[in-house]
Amino acid sequence: MPTDEENGHGSAKTLIVDTRPAQSHERSVGVLTVVGGLETGRVFAIAAGHEATLGRSEACAFRFDDASVSGIHARIACVAGSHILMDAGSTNGSYVNDARITSHVVLKDGDRVQLGSSTVLRFSFVSEDEEKSLRRMYEAALRDGLTGVFNRKHLEERLDAEIAYAHRRQTELSVVMLDVDHFKRVNDTYGHLAGDAVLKGVAETLLRTIRSEDVLGRYGGEEFVVVTRGIAVTGAHLLAERLRATLAATKIPFGPTLLTLTASAGVASLGCCGGRTDKTTLLSVADARLYRAKQAGRNRVVAAG
């Protein structure tokens, strides 16, 4: 009979070593995931030995843009492996599994936490890998896949929240609707990959030019919208002119070619809407002014009339 060696099956064994980094499957990270409200899917991780504030204030570690949530609404801390939730004297209360809490509560995996009347979260223990995955899924649901700015769905949700904020604070709110001029020519001349490069370049340029508190989203195709809190139409007009001029001076690399472009914009504020301060009216006024900018020759801004 053939020997093991003749069959190619000698006694020597092959040792296989997996050099990939070990994944962490231990569910030791306590997280709050938003399951109801504007930011459904957002994940907040509570670090061991730390305390975090939850509320509407800009100073809060976990901030919620919800009128029913107090400035500093609640606190959560991870102490000796336990996650403790405390109300911070909020107006509308904090709830765990539908019961209003009056003292500190140790959260259990799967507990339902509610702040005020609209913001609902779920507490759970996850592994580090699961936490990263949840964060990636949340970002993917908010962002435009090509440019990385907010997608239209989230942009409109944020606009609803910004309008509500403007009403509460009796402050201004404006939008800039901007469209890349002759975008079809880029695709026809250089191909769709060049068009993608232009859209990415436009998004990057706009992000560098607006304020950190402004909201930028891709509205559709080659259209972008900037939402500016606390700025009247005159100030938004100046911003739109700065964006237009910056884009006109930008050269976007595509292989050996440097692509140039211009853009047109329409600007509107809540004060331009004839007393109708809803999202649809605000965007419609801006869109009509953008159309007039295009009709007037492009590479310009219209903010009145």
C-alpha positions in Angstrom: 0.0 0.0 0.0 1.2 3.5 -0.6 2.7 5.3 2.4 1.5 8.7 3.7 4.5 10.3 2.1 3.7 8.7 -1.3 0.1 10.0 -1.0 1.4 13.5 -0.1 0.1 13.1 3.4 3.2 13.0 5.6 3.1 13.4 9.3 4.2 17.1 9.1 1.4 19.5 9.9 0.8 23.0 8.6 0.3 25.7 11.2 -2.1 28.4 10.1 -1.8 31.7 12.1 -4.6 34.4 11.8 -2.8 37.7 12.1 -6.0 39.8 11.8 -6.7 41.9 14.9 -9.1 40.2 17.3 -12.6 41.5 17.2 -14.2 42.6 20.5 -17.5 40.7 21.0 -17.9 41.4 24.7 -21.0 43.5 25.2 -19.6 45.9 27.7 -20.4 49.3 26.1 -23.5 51.0 27.3 -25.2 53.0 24.6 -28.4 55.1 24.1 -29.9 54.8 20.7 -32.5 57.3 19.5 -35.6 55.3 18.4 -38.1 58.2 18.2 -37.7 61.8 17.2 -35.7 63.8 14.7 -32.4 61.9 15.0 -33.7 58.3 15.0 -30.7 55.9 14.8 -28.2 58.3 16.5 -26.0 56.5 19.1 -24.5 57.9 22.3 -21.9 55.8 24.1 -21.5 56.3 27.9 -17.8 56.0 28.8 -16.9 54.1 32.0 -16.3 56.5 34.9 -17.8 59.5 33.2 -21.0 61.5 33.5 -22.8 63.0 30.5 -25.6 65.6 30.4 -28.6 65.2 28.1 -30.7 68.2 26.9 -31.4 70.9 24.4 -28.5 73.2 25.5 -25.5 73.5 23.3 -23.4 72.8 26.4 -24.9 69.2 26.8 -22.7 66.3 25.9 -25.8 64.6 24.3 -27.8 67.3 22.6 -31.4 67.0 21.3 -33.2 69.6 19.3 -36.6 69.0 20.8 -38.7 71.8 22.3 -40.1 69.5 24.9 -36.6 68.7 26.2 -35.2 71.1 28.8 -31.8 72.9 28.5 -30.2 70.4 30.8 -32.8 67.7 31.0 -31.0 64.6 32.6 -27.7 63.1 33.5 -26.3 59.7 32.9 -23.2 58.2 34.5 -21.3 54.9 34.3 -20.1 54.0 37.8 -18.6 50.6 38.6 -20.2 49.1 35.5 -23.7 50.4 36.3 -25.3 53.0 34.1 -27.3 55.5 36.2 -29.9 57.9 34.8 -31.0 61.0 36.8 -33.5 63.7 35.9 -32.0 67.2 36.2 -35.2 69.0 37.3 -36.6 69.0 33.8 -40.0 70.6 33.0 -41.5 67.7 31.1 -39.8 64.8 33.0 -37.6 61.8 32.2 -39.2 58.4 31.9 -37.9 54.8 32.0 -40.2 52.2 30.6 -43.1 54.8 30.7 -42.6 55.6 34.4 -41.5 59.1 35.3 -38.4 58.9 37.4 -38.1 60.9 40.6 -34.7 59.5 41.8 -31.7 57.8 40.1 -32.4 54.7 38.1 -30.0 51.9 37.2 -30.6 51.1 33.5 -31.0 47.6 32.3 -30.4 46.2 28.8 -33.4 47.0 26.7 -34.8 49.8 28.9 -36.8 52.5 27.1 -35.9 56.1 28.0 -38.0 59.1 27.1 -37.0 62.7 27.5 -40.0 65.1 27.4 -42.8 64.2 25.0 -41.0 63.3 21.8 -37.4 62.1 22.2 -37.3 58.3 22.8 -34.1 56.3 23.3 -33.3 52.6 24.0 -30.5 51.7 26.4 -28.5 48.6 25.5 -25.1 46.9 26.0 -23.2 46.3 22.8 -19.7 45.3 21.8 -17.2 47.9 20.5 -17.6 46.5 17.0 -21.4 46.8 17.3 -21.2 50.3 18.5 -19.0 51.3 15.5 -21.4 49.5 13.1 -24.4 51.4 14.6 -22.6 54.7 14.1 -21.8 53.8 10.5 -25.4 52.8 9.8 -26.7 56.1 11.3 -24.2 58.2 9.2 -25.2 56.3 6.1 -28.9 57.1 6.6 -28.1 60.8 6.9 -25.5 61.3 4.2 -25.5 61.6 0.5 -23.4 58.6 -0.8 -21.4 60.7 -3.3 -20.7 64.0 -1.6 -20.9 63.1 2.1 -23.2 66.1 2.9 -26.7 65.6 4.3 -29.1 63.9 1.9 -32.5 65.4 1.0 -34.5 63.5 3.5 -32.4 64.6 6.5 -32.0 68.1 5.1 -35.8 68.5 5.1 -36.1 67.0 8.6 -33.5 69.5 9.9 -35.3 72.3 8.1 -38.5 71.5 10.0 -36.5 71.6 13.3 -34.8 74.9 12.3 -38.1 76.5 11.5 -39.5 75.3 14.9 -36.4 76.7 16.6 -36.8 80.1 14.8 -40.4 80.3 16.0 -39.5 79.5 19.6 -36.6 82.0 19.7 -38.3 84.6 17.4 -35.2 84.6 15.3 -34.4 84.7 11.6 -33.9 81.7 9.3 -32.8 81.7 5.7 -32.0 79.2 3.0 -29.7 79.4 0.0 -30.6 77.1 -2.9 -27.6 76.7 -5.3 -27.4 75.0 -8.6 -24.3 74.2 -10.7 -24.5 76.0 -14.1 -24.4 73.9 -17.3 -23.7 70.7 -15.3 -24.9 68.5 -18.2 -22.1 69.9 -20.4 -19.5 68.5 -17.9 -21.1 65.0 -18.2 -21.4 65.3 -22.0 -17.8 66.5 -22.5 -15.8 64.6 -19.9 -18.1 61.8 -18.7 -20.1 61.1 -15.6 -17.0 60.4 -13.5 -16.1 64.1 -14.1 -19.6 65.1 -13.1 -19.1 63.1 -9.8 -15.8 64.9 -9.3 -17.5 68.3 -9.8 -20.2 67.5 -7.3 -17.7 66.3 -4.7 -15.6 69.4 -5.3 -18.6 71.7 -4.9 -19.7 70.1 -1.7 -16.2 70.4 -0.2 -15.9 74.0 -1.2 -19.3 74.9 0.3 -18.4 73.1 3.5 -15.2 75.1 3.8 -17.1 78.4 3.3 -20.2 78.1 5.5 -20.3 78.4 9.3 -20.1 75.3 11.4 -23.7 75.8 12.6 -25.1 76.1 9.1 -26.6 73.0 7.5 -25.6 71.8 4.0 -27.5 69.2 2.0 -27.6 67.9 -1.5 -31.2 68.6 -2.6 -31.1 66.6 -5.8 -28.9 66.3 -8.9 -26.6 69.3 -8.9 -28.6 71.3 -6.4 -27.4 72.1 -2.9 -29.2 73.9 0.0 -27.6 75.8 2.8 -29.8 76.4 5.9 -28.6 79.4 7.9 -29.8 79.9 11.5 -30.2 83.5 12.8 -29.5 85.2 9.5 -32.0 87.4 7.7 -32.3 87.5 3.9 -29.7 90.3 3.5 -27.1 88.3 5.3 -27.9 85.2 3.5 -27.6 87.1 0.2 -24.0 88.1 1.2 -23.3 84.4 2.0 -24.7 83.3 -1.3 -22.5 85.8 -3.2 -19.5 84.6 -1.3 -20.3 81.0 -2.2 -20.8 81.9 -5.8 -17.6 83.8 -6.0 -15.6 81.0 -4.3 -17.0 78.4 -6.6 -16.2 80.5 -9.7 -12.6 80.7 -8.5 -12.3 77.0 -7.7 -10.5 74.6 -10.0 -11.5 70.9 -9.6 -8.9 68.3 -10.7 -10.1 65.5 -12.9 -7.1 63.5 -14.1 -4.8 65.9 -16.0 -7.7 68.4 -16.4 -8.7 71.2 -14.1 -12.4 71.8 -14.3 -13.9 75.2 -13.7 -17.6 76.0 -13.0 -20.1 78.6 -12.0 -23.3 78.4 -10.0 -26.5 80.3 -9.5 -28.4 80.7 -6.3 -31.8 81.8 -5.0 -32.1 83.1 -1.4 -35.2 83.2 0.8 -36.0 83.8 4.5 -39.0 83.2 6.7 -39.7 86.9 6.3 -40.1 86.4 2.5 -42.9 83.9 2.8 -45.9 86.2 3.3 -46.8 84.9 6.7 -46.6 81.2 5.6 -43.5 79.9 7.5 -43.6 76.3 6.5 -40.7 74.3 4.8 -42.5 73.9 1.5 -43.1 77.7 1.1 -39.6 78.6 2.1 -38.0 76.3 -0.4 -40.5 77.2 -3.1 -39.6 80.9 -2.8 -35.8 80.1 -2.9 -36.4 77.8 -5.9 -38.3 80.5 -7.8 -35.5 83.0 -7.2 -32.9 80.4 -8.4 -34.9 79.9 -11.6 -34.8 83.7 -12.1 -31.0 83.7 -11.6 -30.7 81.1 -14.3 -33.0 83.0 -16.6 -31.0 86.2 -16.1 -27.8 84.6 -17.4 -26.5 82.3 -14.6 -23.5 82.8 -12.3 -25.6 85.2 -10.1 -27.7 85.4 -7.0 -31.3 86.5 -6.7 -32.6 87.3 -3.2 -35.6 89.5 -3.7 -38.8 89.9 -5.7 
